[in-house]
């Protein structure tokens, strides 16, 4: 069974879940939780929280956590590609689709991003539309803007 623990952050209440010593989920306050959990702060959840706080304080650019990427094979391909997008940079839905050899699947890439069970740790906020539009974000557009500005992206390039 998964362990889950909540923390208050500058982003609001964040839930971090782990199972079998791997991070499985990051929940925003408004997310609906359908899985069964034990409310327990494990050592790995504490580590993930610490790394998240370091990231939010601009003291960390990469996470060093074991992640369990769930979803379809296609979704897992997208998540693995997202992990390659460096801190402070963005890519597009179309570029992700092209990188996984599914050139016309950019809308499906957007859908996979929305389903990303481990946002921030798997940086789907770094994906924008090819016209520099933000696109969507499970945590909301304002949160996506906050994360991109946190990473010092030129906010004038992203509308």
Backbone torsions as a table, in degrees:
resi	resn	phi	psi	omega
1	UNK	NA	147.2	-178.7
2	UNK	-76.2	147.0	171.6
3	UNK	-100.4	144.2	-179.6
4	UNK	-140.5	139.6	175.9
5	UNK	-144.2	143.3	-178.1
6	UNK	-106.8	146.7	177.7
7	UNK	-134.4	147.2	170.7
8	UNK	-86.9	128.7	-179.7
9	UNK	-134.2	176.1	175.3
10	UNK	-65.0	-16.7	178.3
11	UNK	-89.0	-2.6	-172.7
12	UNK	104.3	-166.6	179.7
13	UNK	-73.1	128.3	-179.3
14	UNK	-122.0	131.0	174.0
15	UNK	-104.4	134.0	177.2
16	UNK	-119.8	131.0	-177.9
17	UNK	-120.8	148.5	175.7
18	UNK	-142.6	152.9	176.4
19	UNK	-147.0	135.8	179.6
20	UNK	54.1	38.5	177.1
21	UNK	62.6	34.1	174.8
22	UNK	-137.3	138.6	177.0
23	UNK	-70.1	128.5	-177.2
24	UNK	-113.4	-26.4	-174.5
25	UNK	-151.7	150.2	164.7
26	UNK	-129.2	123.9	-177.8
27	UNK	-110.6	135.6	170.2
28	UNK	-86.9	163.0	-175.2
29	UNK	-54.7	-38.0	-175.4
30	UNK	-86.2	-6.0	-178.6
31	UNK	-66.0	141.6	173.7
32	UNK	-88.0	128.1	-178.4
33	UNK	-102.6	124.0	-177.6
34	UNK	-110.3	-17.5	-179.8
35	UNK	-77.1	164.3	174.0
36	UNK	-94.3	133.4	-177.4
37	UNK	-133.8	157.7	164.7
38	UNK	-101.6	126.6	178.2
39	UNK	-79.4	100.7	-171.2
40	UNK	-151.4	128.4	178.1
41	UNK	-91.1	96.2	-179.7
42	UNK	-81.9	169.1	177.6
43	UNK	-60.8	-39.3	179.5
44	UNK	-67.2	-40.9	177.3
45	UNK	-63.0	-41.0	176.2
46	UNK	-59.4	-43.5	179.4
47	UNK	-63.3	-43.9	179.2
48	UNK	-62.1	-41.4	177.9
49	UNK	-62.6	-45.4	179.1
50	UNK	-59.7	-44.9	178.8
51	UNK	-65.0	-37.3	177.2
52	UNK	-63.3	-44.4	178.8
53	UNK	-63.5	-42.1	177.2
54	UNK	-60.5	-42.3	177.2
55	UNK	-60.6	-47.7	-178.1
56	UNK	-66.7	-23.4	176.6
57	UNK	-93.7	10.9	-179.5
58	UNK	59.6	32.2	177.7
59	UNK	-105.1	-2.4	-177.8
60	UNK	-146.3	134.9	177.0
61	UNK	-110.6	-20.2	179.2
62	UNK	-131.1	145.1	177.9
63	UNK	-95.4	145.3	178.7
64	UNK	-121.3	71.8	-174.8
65	UNK	-132.1	143.4	172.0
66	UNK	-75.5	122.9	-176.8
67	UNK	-112.9	138.2	173.8
68	UNK	-106.6	103.5	-177.0
69	UNK	-85.6	112.4	-180.0
70	UNK	-102.1	163.5	179.3
71	UNK	127.8	-175.4	178.3
72	UNK	-68.0	169.5	176.7
73	UNK	-58.3	-43.9	178.6
74	UNK	-59.8	-48.6	-179.6
75	UNK	-59.9	-41.4	179.1
76	UNK	-65.6	-35.0	174.9
77	UNK	-62.1	-43.1	178.6
78	UNK	-62.2	-47.3	-177.9
79	UNK	-62.4	-40.3	177.7
80	UNK	-64.6	-35.5	176.8
81	UNK	-69.5	-37.9	177.5
82	UNK	-60.5	-35.4	179.8
83	UNK	-64.2	-16.1	179.3
84	UNK	-88.6	-10.2	-177.6
85	UNK	-78.1	116.3	-175.1
86	UNK	-68.6	153.6	173.5
87	UNK	-51.5	136.0	176.2
88	UNK	80.3	4.8	178.5
89	UNK	-124.5	159.7	175.5
90	UNK	-124.9	161.8	172.8
91	UNK	-134.8	177.9	179.3
92	UNK	-113.5	162.6	175.7
93	UNK	-58.0	-40.1	-178.7
94	UNK	-66.3	-39.6	178.6
95	UNK	-65.0	-40.4	177.7
96	UNK	-62.0	-46.2	179.4
97	UNK	-58.3	-44.6	179.8
98	UNK	-64.2	-41.7	-178.5
99	UNK	-64.0	-28.9	178.4
100	UNK	-97.8	13.9	175.2
101	UNK	65.3	34.2	175.9
102	UNK	-129.6	62.3	-169.4
103	UNK	-48.4	-37.5	-175.2
104	UNK	-93.2	4.6	-174.1
105	UNK	-96.3	28.4	-176.5
106	UNK	-64.5	-31.4	175.9
107	UNK	-69.1	-38.1	176.7
108	UNK	-66.0	-33.7	175.0
109	UNK	-62.8	-42.7	176.6
110	UNK	-60.6	-41.1	178.5
111	UNK	-65.6	-41.7	177.7
112	UNK	-62.7	-41.1	177.5
113	UNK	-58.0	-43.5	-178.8
114	UNK	-64.1	-30.1	-179.6
115	UNK	-88.3	-4.2	-176.8
116	UNK	-49.3	115.2	-176.7
117	UNK	-76.6	-12.7	-175.8
118	UNK	-129.5	58.6	-179.8
119	UNK	-59.4	160.6	-174.3
120	UNK	72.9	-59.8	177.6
121	UNK	-63.1	-38.4	168.8
122	UNK	-106.0	101.4	-161.9
123	UNK	-75.3	68.0	178.3
124	UNK	-69.1	-15.8	176.9
125	UNK	-67.4	-14.4	-179.3
126	UNK	-87.1	9.3	-179.9
127	UNK	-108.9	127.7	-179.5
128	UNK	-129.0	170.9	176.4
129	UNK	-73.7	159.2	-177.4
130	UNK	-65.8	-16.8	178.0
131	UNK	-95.5	20.5	-179.3
132	UNK	65.8	16.2	173.6
133	UNK	-80.5	151.7	-176.5
134	UNK	-64.3	-35.8	-170.0
135	UNK	76.9	-161.6	-178.9
136	UNK	-100.1	175.7	175.5
137	UNK	-160.8	132.3	-177.5
138	UNK	-57.5	-33.4	179.2
139	UNK	-83.5	-1.9	-178.9
140	UNK	101.6	151.7	-177.3
141	UNK	-62.5	-38.9	-179.7
142	UNK	-61.8	-38.4	177.9
143	UNK	-67.9	-40.8	177.3
144	UNK	-60.3	-46.0	177.5
145	UNK	-58.9	-44.7	-179.8
146	UNK	-57.7	-47.1	-178.3
147	UNK	-65.7	-40.0	179.1
148	UNK	-68.0	-40.9	177.2
149	UNK	-67.3	-38.6	175.7
150	UNK	-54.6	-39.8	-179.6
151	UNK	-82.6	11.4	173.8
152	UNK	65.4	33.2	174.1
153	UNK	-77.3	153.6	179.2
154	UNK	-69.2	103.3	-174.9
155	UNK	-64.2	-20.0	178.6
156	UNK	-73.1	-20.3	179.9
157	UNK	-83.0	-13.0	-175.8
158	UNK	-120.2	120.6	-177.6
159	UNK	-106.4	NA	NA
